[in-house]
Amino acid sequence: MGLRSLKDFNFSYEKSLITEILRKEKIEKNGRIDWEKFLNILISEDIYPIFYKFFLNRKELIPESFFKILEILYEKNKDRVLFLKERTIYILKKLMENNIIAIPLRGFLLSERVYEDLFLRSFNDIDIFVFERDLFKAIDILKNEGFYFDLDEKRENFLKKIHFRLYNEYRLYKENFLVEIHFDILPKRFKKIKNFENFFEFENLDLNGLKIYIFSKEWEIILLSIHSFLHKYSLLKFLFDIHKFILKFKKEIDFYKVYEISKILHILKIVKLSLTLTNFIFETDLPSFLKFKNLPIFLKDFVLKEKEAYGFKKDLLPLIFIESFPQKIYHTLSLLNPDENVLNFILLPEPLFFLYYPVRIFLIIKNRLFDFLFLKTLKFFCF
């Protein structure tokens, strides 16, 4: 037996009410709500701005103290979003002045185009896509603007040579915010395509006089689906992004094209997984060829979770939904890819960076053993 609909997730009353409000934009009843739990879910799933606006004209339905917390969070998010929008436009201008095609991902454009309200969606960093040929030119431009890696030279070299290259992004900091420069949409573990640059489809957008490129609506669906998957559905916000995008642009989306592109890229299962979860939770209207009839039961631990899914489940998710056998093998090996954690053990000279791979094996074993022992100890003392 697997998951076939929303009721199979066995959500608490608070979670059920949250999904109902997001689906229907109305509230039927609220008699049994644990407001503290309700608020914690809104914050942890990063959807509190939507609920601030929802309760703004329904204050009688929520305790005054909890509405006040939502209001404070909303105002803080409002200030940050305005700041990040201004910085995003500035960065796009700088890159385009230097003949770099720079495409904003999610961020304020998703808020304005899809949510039709700049402040209804929170975000904490700036994501920009550039083609790999322009990557280091873009990084140099940002460094000249005061952005930096926030690391000493040895750690920066490690991330540039190993970690960032494996995950297809570079992270730079300035003024207490992060800019992620993506130079490929798909992580290394997914299929690479020759002349991938010509495979993308774009649209033109006039952004207050600044003419920029954005991805086509079919590509946006694919990218939002991949983004949700890569984050292991850690925030309900990611799935709601997909739902809102489809609601907004359904008549303009060629779903057959979404299917064909995903099939060519060997990511159809991943796209269908994200879309099926969106359909289950928000009743998003989708064609049957982009949905699974049921999903593995362990996915209950990923969406609106009571606690984080433990390591082996996180490893299992991509192993099931990455399509071809060679890619499954590659993903398994990619678990050994060193990340920043290995630098906490010992800083090796640059020619010996390859030795971080066996250190990574030790870290994985340590973490999985800790998960196992923690669960056993918890069950022993609490049940």
N, C-alpha and C positions, 0 to 999 in steps of 0.2 A: 504493500500500500504506500502511496506517495501523497503529495500535496495536490489537491485538485481544485481548491477554491480558497477564498479568504477564511472560511470557518475552520479549515483544517489547521490553521496557524494557532488556534486556541488562544487568541489574544485576551488579555485582561480587559475589564470593563473600560479602563482608561484608554488603552490602546485602541479598542474597538471604536470608542467615541472619537478619538483623534482621526482615524481613517475615515469614519463616517463624515466628519466635518470637512475633511479634505476632498472627499468625493462629492458631497451634496451641497456644501457651503451652507448648511443649516444644522441645527441641533434639535433632536427629537425630545430627549429627556436627559437629565443630568443628576438624578437623585442619589446615586451611589458612588459618586466620584470621590476618590482620594485626591484632593487638589494638590497636595505636595508631590505625590507620585506623578500626577498629570503634568505639572510644571516641569519636573525633572526630565520627563520624556521629551517635552517640547525643546528643552535646552540641549539635551544630549543628542537629539536627532537634528538639531539646527534648523527647526521650523518655527521658532517662536515669533518671528516677524509676521508671519501669516496669521497666527492666532491673536496677536495684538490687534491687528486690523479687524479680525473677525469679531472679537469681543468689544471693540471700541464702541459700537452701537448696541451692545448687549451686556453692559456692565452688570446688570442685575443678575446675570447667570453665573457670575464668578465672584469669589470673595474679593473684597476691595484690596486687601494686602497682596494677593497674588496678581491682580491686574496691575498694581503699582510696580511689581517686579518686572512684568512684561513690558511695561512702559519704559522703565529705566534701560532695559536691555535693548529695546527698539531704538531709543534715542542714541545709545552708544553705537549701535550698528549703523544707524543713519549717518552719523559723523564719519565712520570708517568707510562706508560705501562711497560717500561723496569724495573723500580723499583718494580712494583707490581708483575711482572713475577718472578723476583729474590726472592722476599719475599714469594710468593706462593710456589715455589719449596723448599725453606728453611723450611716452616711450614709443608709441606707434609713429608719431610724427618724426621723432629722431631717427628711427630705423628706416622709415620711408624716404626721408631726406637723403639717406645714404644708399638708395636704390635697393633696399632689402624688402622683399614681400613679407609682411608681418601680419598674421591673422590672429585676432583675439579669440580665446577659447572661454566659453561660459562667462563668468564675471558680470559686469553691469549690463552688457548687451543682452544676455539671457534674461535679466530682470526686466529690462525695458521692452524688449521685443515680445517676450513670452508671457511674463507676469503682468506686463503693462503698468508696472509700478517699480521704480528704481529701488525702493526700500523693502519690498516684500520678500526678497531673498538675501540672506547673508552670505558674504564671502570674505575671506581673510588674506588672499594673495592674488597675484596677477599671473595668468597663464597666457602665453603667447607662442604661437607656432611660427617657426621659420624653416626654410629648407636647409638641409644639412650643408649645402655649399656655402651658405651665408652664416653658419653657426658662429665661428670664431670672430668674424667681422662684427656680428651683433654683440657678442660678449665684450669685445674691445670697446665698442661704442658705449655700452652700459657702464663699463669700468671707468671710462672717461667722464661719465655722468655721476660718478661717486658710488656706484654699486660695487659690491665686493663679495667674496665667498665666505667671509666670517670664519676663516680657518687659518692656521699657520701654514707655511709654504708646503711642508711635507704632507699634511692632510689634504690640502688643496690639490696637490699633484696626484695623490691617491684617488680622490674623487674624480678628477678629470680623466685619468688614465683608465680607471676600472669602473667605479660605481656609476658615474653619470653616463658613461658610454654604454653600459649594459641596460640602463633604464631610459635611455633616449631623452634625457632632459638635463639641463644645467640649472642650478639654483643660486641666485644672487640676492643679496640683502642691501637694504638702505632704509633709513628712517623707520626702523622697527617693522618693516614689511618685506615680504618675499616676492621675488619675480622668478617664475619658472619658465625657462626657454625650452620649448619642446622642438626637437628637430626630426622627430618621426612620431606618427600617431600610434603605431603599434609597437609594443615592447619587442625586444629581440626574440623572445620565445615564440612569437607568432610569425607567420609566413612573410618572407620578404619578396617583393616584386620588382622585377627589372623595370626601369623607367617609371618608378612609383610616382614621381613628380607629375607625370602626365595623366596619372590615374585619378587624381583628385578632381572634384568639380567645385567651382566657386560661384558666388554671386557678388555683385557690386552693392555697396551700401554707402550712402552719403551720411557721414557722421559730423554734423555741425560744420559742413563745408569741407571736411576731410574725407576724401574718397578712399575707402578701404575695401579689402576683400573679406568675405566670410564664406564658410563652407556651405555647400548646397544643403537643402533641407534633408535630403536622403542621407548625406554624409553626417549631418548633425545628429540624426537619429542613431546612426552607427557609433558616432563618437561618444554620445551620452551613454549609450549601452555599454561600450567598452569601459568608460570611466567608472560607471557603477560597479562593473564586474571587478576591475582592478582594485577598487577600494573594498572589495568583499561585501558590498551592500551595507557598509558600516553606518550610513546615514540614510534615513528615509527620504531626505531631501533629494538625493540623487535620482531615486525612482520617480519622485514627484515631478522633477524636472522633465523626465521623459513624458509623463502623463500630460503635463501642461503644454509641452511642445506639440504633441500630437493633437490635443484639443484645439490649439491655436491654428495649426497649419495643415490639418488633416486633408482638406480639399486640394492642397498644393503638393502633397507628398506622393511620390510614386513608390508604393510599397513593394512592387515587383522589382524595382531598381534596388531598393534596400536589400531585398533577398539575393539578387544576383551579385551585387558587390560583396556582400558578406560571404557568399558561397565561393567566389573567386579568391577571396582573402583567407579562406578556411577559418572564418570566425562566425559562421552561421549559428552554431550552437550557443555561443556566447551572447550574440545579439538576441536570439530567441529566448534565452534564459532571462535576460534583463526585461525583455518585453512581456514575457509570460508573468513574471513577478509583478510588473506594473499592472497588467490586466487583472491578476488575482486581487490585488490590494485596492486598486482605484477603479476597477471595471472599465478600463480603457478599451475603447472599441478598436480592435485590431483584426486583420485578416488571419484566417486559420493557419496559413502557411508560415506565419511568423510567430506561432505559439506552440508550446508543448502542451499535451493533454494533461500531464501531471509532472511533478517535480520531486526530486529526492527529499525524503522527510527531514534530513539533517539541515536543510536550508532554513528551517524554523529558527535555528540558532544564529542566523545572520541578520534577518529582518526584524526590526523592532525588538531586539534581543533583550532578555533580562540580564544576561551576562555575555561577555565576549565569547565567540566560538574559539575553542582551543586549537592549538597548532595543527594537529593532524587533520582536523576538518577544513582548516584554511588551505592545507596542502591538497586535500581531496577535491576541493571545488574545481581548480583548474585542471587537475588530472582527468576529471570526468568530462569537462566541457571543452577542453582543447581537442581538436578533431582528429588529426592524423597521428598514427603511432609514432613516427619520427619526432613530431612535435611534443608528444607526451614524454618521450625519452629526454628530449632537450629540456623540457620544463623540469623534469626530475633532477637533471644535472644542474640546472640553473639555480636550484635551491642552495647550491654551494657558492653561488656568486657572493663574493665578500661585500659587506656594506660597512657603514661607519662603525658598527659595534666592534668589529675586529680590531680597530685602532685603539680601543680601550685596554687591550691586553699588552700590546707591544708595538712600538713604532719602528718598523723595519726600514732599512735603506731602500731607496727606490728600485735598484736592480733585483731586490728580493721580494717585491710585492707579490709575486706568484705564490709565495709561501702562506699567504693569507687564506688560500683555499682550504688547506687542511685545518687551519684555525676555525674556519667557518663550520666545518664538520663538527668540531668539538662544541661550538656554540649551539648548533641545532640539536645535538644529542642532549646537551645540558638543559636546553629549554623544554624539550619534549619530556625529559625525565622529571623536571620540576612540575610541569603540568600534571603528569601522572601521579606523582607523590602528593601534590597539593589536593587533587580530587579525592584520593584515597583517604588522606588525613581529614578532609572536610566531611566525608561520609561517615568516618569512624566516630568523630566527636559530635556530629550534628544530627545523625539519623539512627 
